[in-house]
Amino acid sequence: MDSDVDVGRRLIAFRESRGMNQVQFASELSIAKNTLNGYETGERPLPAEKAKRIRERFGISLDWLLYGDIGQPGYEVAVKLGPKPSIKADSKAASLQKTPARRRKAANR
């Protein structure tokens, strides 16, 4: 995860892009303005449950919010694979899952 200051900057940028002040944004997240201010200044780390709430409420990518990553895996790939991508039955991982444990050990040697 990026530094708390970097995460805070992205929070500010997003909030301002929505035309919201701290009171409005904090209210949307059901947190105190002072708590939000701590996240935005980097004085407090953004907890995972708050990051998830922001994602759920506003649709912000956690990769962007926490890491500044704007391109992984890419919109087209994500839409094609969906939220729970399946794997081909003939992949090594799938075949090893169907193999008894002692045969898996031998295959991995």
Buried (B, 14 or more C-beta within 10 A) or exposed (E): BBEBEBBBBBBBEBBEEEEBEBEEBBBBBEBEBEBBBBBBBBEBBBEEEBBEBBBEEBEBBBEBBBBEEEEEEEEEEEEEEEEEEEEEEEEEEEEEEEEEEEEEEEEEE
